[in-house]
Amino acid sequence: MRRIGVSLSLRLSLAGLLLIGAATALRAQDDVERKVDELLGKMTLEEKVGQLNLVSNGPPLQWEDISAGRVGALLNFNNAQDIARAQATARQSRLKIPILFGLDVLHGFRTQFPIPLGEAAAFNPRLSSLASEWAAREASYVGVQWTFAPMADLSRDSRWGRIVEGFGEDPYLGSVLTAARVEGFRKGGLATATKHFAGYGAPQGGRDYDTTYIPRAEMYDTYLPPFRAAVEAGSVSFMAAFNALNGVPSTANPWLQTDVLRRQWGFDGFVTSDWAGIKELVGHGVAADGAEAARKALLAGVDMDMMGKLYIQYLPEEVQAGRVPESAVDEAVRRVLRVKMRLGLFDRPDVDPQHVDSSFPSPEARKAAREVARETLVLLQNRNDVLPIPSSVRSIAVVGPLADAPQDQFGPHGARGHAQDSVSILEGVRRRADRDGIKVRFAPGCDLFCHNQDSLPAAIEAAKESDLTIAVFGEPVDLSGEAASRAHLTLNGHQAEALKALAATGKPVALVIVGGRPLELGAVADLIPSILMAWYPGTEGGPAVADILFGDASPSGKLPVTWPRTVGQLPIYYNRLPTGRPTLEDNRFTLKYVDAPITPLYPFGWGLSYTHFSYGDPAFKKRRLRAGDTLELTVTVTNTGARSGQEVVQLYTRDPIASRSRPLRELKAFEKIALAPGEAKRVTLRVPVESLGFHQDDGTYWVEAGAIQVFVGSNSLAEPVGEVSIMETITFPLSGQRASSSTIAQ
């Protein structure tokens, strides 16, 4: 009785604390709204519009505009001296409203972590949060307050250069990692502008900035979930996308910026355009001039004009002419001021101008960068166990221009990354080889883009004289990122020829690919027995790659995107819909190509280890599910090899019979575990029954009664482990509030 009393007392105390906390938060929110209204009431129309003006550092900036209250936010300020000066200038304005300072801090500030697509390969939200937190710590130290990240654009087409900035092709993985990144940035001191809202990652032909056509139901099911996860994780702002979605540019799209983001999801932060995105409405053909572009963007729900200067130029006149209600301007300004107050910009001291980014990378930051990079590396194939490097190897040839390319190792959007901070793959291999007395020979073999092969003979000679060759080739950074869409994804220049010549030496070859996306390997995959995808691994990429090559750690990365055999398969993704004519090898008139297999080279979720794992004894907690229940599956995973390793246990589902065709597989849960040799663990994966449905075009959500097939394994080709039954159809209204259900006889 005494224990029960203590337990009840504790529960009551906790409940009381929760109520007090909720009341305190509500009072704080009310206080913010009161202050915003008071400040808004003091502002002239010109000062209001000034808060909606986002200007870049450099020639476009007129410093007198800051003191006149004609600038609300600034970007591309990346040092404390300039930020302190600009903030001091803003405090000379009539109302002394502080500036919000933004910068593209995607995967590091001074210390560079792996690019986001590579980071996604870790399948580890803790590391995604850690990388974002470190980036934010360093950037906020010099006064940056706001990052144009994370990128929550799902992409199924690796021709698109900006796939490097996202999480790949899966909405569930993308939602988990986007939320982790938002939380990490916030913990480190940066507010986020989640981008690009929305559909930007599906441009026609993989061409950056091109239009996208995505049905509404597909938007809700596939492309919008990571953005909603960002809202729920606390992202204070969003960035509108460049592209037109179904014929309506995102920057002038009220369905996206108002109906979905604000009315359906309850978002009360602000939306900024992308660089000159409002001005580009004229190019899209939906506005005749800058005035109309400004009017359409504001009324659609875009609150801030990045580097267009159209709001500052045209909105006062549009309001005075009655074409834009001043109340619409007020609401946009209210959102901006609300965020500034929530971030504490009115109260926090200005940055110390003595703070410099040369304080980084610190030893702690390097340690974190190495840990993250190590888990992103994906072992694509390892025939004959070429890796890890065996103890019998006494000499190594390192060949390839990207082995000693510290700047390219950062990838796109390197913020304040310095090449001299970076440990190259060559240097990482040399340091590790020195510990074991292994001789390292280096020959680049060709120039960075592999156009000139004058140095190839020296590389071949180095390979012949060595016991093993580590070839480091791939995609120079200039071929990746924004405005770097590619019609051909083959290894550029003469890289394939160089690799063929290395293979012809008869010595074992391990290929390390540096790049921002899957590349078309062709015959290289047959010639080279071992291939490790390193992405752009960042400042500590060299030591991280060496850790894996030498077997100090076992590779544990998994592909967050399907790897095609050829560019002609794109877009390619694992969670496609079934067809009435599934592939049959002996039937021409089924789903296939006549000149290539329909299957990818490596599937989504793929990644080998130096050890082996087995799955057994799957057990469902319950097989008959109703509203509020959870699909819960427990499986035993055993390390059957001789090395320690990490495995990503992946659970997929399929709804085989539904009112509309459903994907062949959908990732619904995953967990990364570490196992010693011979060790076994029972792993429990849980999926709320409400996550097993799909949207209609009107935004309503259905979980239909019937069977759900379940698959568990190490990649998207996971084996089936059984079925569960949903006993009643559950429907959610457009707002996503409490579901209603109707029992269906089974």
C-alpha angles and dihedrals in degrees: 000000000000092000091048090051093050091047092050091047091051092049091050091049091050091048090051092050091050091052091048090048092050091048091049091050091049092051090049090051091048089050091053092050091049092051092047091052092048093051093044089054091058096050128101119224090255092052090049092053089046089064088059094054117100113188132182127233113256135051096340091062120093107195092206088064089065094055090044092057093246095125126065101176139012132206136197094037103134107164132067096234095059093041092051091048093050093046091049088051091052090053088060090065121103095258097028093224108174123240121244110226117210135184139169099260100163107150106358143337110223094343107058120215124193115292113268096258089053091045088054088059089069089068085210119124091188090063092044089055092045093052092049092046092054092047089052094046092056096042095046090050089070094042105269108143106175134041128202090229163147102045106218097182114132113215133188096178120077092192085079107091096210092063082094090071097054142057102261131245109327124090096204095049088043092052094050094047096041090054091047091051093049090050093046094050090049093048090052093049107266129117115218136232102198110211156249105003104222154359093338093131095065104061118161112266090004087279114152113242093014123132124274131213114199125158115239094246090052090050091054095044102039118011104035104048096081090052091050088050088055091054091050091047091055107261105172097204144018133212119225116232126246095230132090112241114211089338098314117098111237090232090062098033113118092181090064103033099038114014099043104025100041110018099036100032100030095232112170101178125093137273123223127195121239118251107314088338093143092051088052091065085084089058090048088059097239097105129047095207145350094281093056091044091053092047095049094046095049094046090048090057106265104139104182131046112216112206095329098100088202097119092052091046102042114017098078090054092043090054094046090050091052095242092115120036112232086226088067090054090046092054092050091049091046090057092051094046091045090057093046091052094045089052090052094238092145092056108031120095118251117263117276104254088214091069111107132184091230085084083081151107088051120191088254092052091049091051091052093046091052092048092051094044093050092058094048096061113107121205101212098181138351111183115183089009093271086166139091094048105256122236089243091069111101100168134036132193114211109200131178138068094251091061089078103031106109095171094049088049088070095061124208122335097027093171106197095346114146122207091222090062092056124095106214123220089249091054092045091053092046093051093049094043091052089062090062097036093249117156116232124203119190129200121159093211093207142004121285094276091036095236094127118054099180090119095049096095090057090050092051090049091050090052093050091051093049134073094229138011126221107198115197112194137135137101123350111224093251088067093057138064132027116006090010103109112153130211089193122044098184119122102282123244118353097330094119090051091050091051091048089053091049091050089051091063088075092230119124112268129199115191120211111196117208112193150102102255145012111294130207103258100179112171091358090079089058096042100046114059099199125042126178120189107216099171109197096317101191136220096337095036094118097057091040093053090046090051089060098039093053094042097245084131131016118239112256105168121123127202112261089193134041113260111224126215091219138005089248089074093063131151090043127163138159099233097064124143122262122253133219088240107049118190116285117177094214096045118076093193096069134087107301149095120258092218105036140024116270091225122091123248089242124008129230111281092025122145133134130221134206086246133046133243132203129200124213149148099039111192129184117212089215133352101200110071133189135177111309094020127120130226100231122184128177121196134175115238117193131190100224095177136083098252135067114252148159125245130195106220107208129196120199131181138197131198099210098187120032142139089264129028112274131203121276090236135005125189108233105163141005139176130192114219136179120223132185119220109292093007121135129197134189106229121196119203121191131198121180110233088235088067093062098076140078141226132255120222090261091059098254115135127224132193101192125210115251143071125329118198117218128207128185129186148096099298143005091289088067118154121255114257101180145288139277127201127227104215100199137026112250121201129193122199122234092268090059092233127141113336127236121214138200121202115236119201111245 
